[in-house]
Amino acid sequence: VDVAPVVPCGNCCAIVPQDMNYVLERFGKYHGVLDAGFHCLGLDCCGLVFQLRGVSNRVVEHKISVPARMSVRQEGGLFVKVNIVVQLSVIQDAIQDAVYRFSETGAQVESIVTSQVQSLLQRGVARSKLPEHIQAKLNQELHWAGYKADKVLCSSIVYASREVADADNEIAKERNRVKYEKEVAEAAKVNVVKGAEANADAAHLAGQGIARQRRAIVDGFRESLDLTGSEAGDMERITELLMISQYFETLRDIAGTHKADVVWLPSNAVAAPVQQELPSPKELPPRQKQPTDW
């Protein structure tokens, strides 16, 4: 950018803003770079001796919209519009190149980005890798001109057709639904497996508890027999006592529920005559439903 003289008579002095760098020319030839501040250049007549050109040292943002076609193999050759944001700045050690190399930096950046995006999408490069490739290409092409790409962002990729965009959204929705169903099925599977393992462990521990209970009962019976003077190891009497204890435990469990009916029968000698007098199961009156305690 050409800089107007500070004073009407010429460029005898220059005031450089903080966000700018001036290139000083003497009789049209490059003479040096002026940093921010006040500079006294010398005698000048109507700008014939000294001329000034300015370049901004800010990070300049370029927004570029690139029409492109996706890979035929991966995306079916769909037409899309890719929105790219390029943040460009001047290399401080190459201000002379930034002033004299390009006349239209924005046009050069747009042409490089457009070519690169179309080439990458045709080759089927992943969308997340586009900014990385574009930034590398810009730094390679613009470094000799005194510019560098600080950051490249792919803000959006828009389908050229609304019907294609809707179809792609439906595909993504179904893909997420299938993934959700798989996760739910895996969670249900884990619950079933863990429940079965818990039941198996509970049954195993219950069996161990019953075994220890029976062992304690047998030991108690053996100690009782020892105290009464019976012969140690009288397993027949111990077995009879164990069977009796089991019998009463069974009766206790039956009496503890409302869903069981108990029919008492005499010994085997009179079992047959009594059974003849008992009504058949079909003739028994219906059982009264017990009230539920809430």
Disulfide bonds with the S-S distance in Angstrom:
none
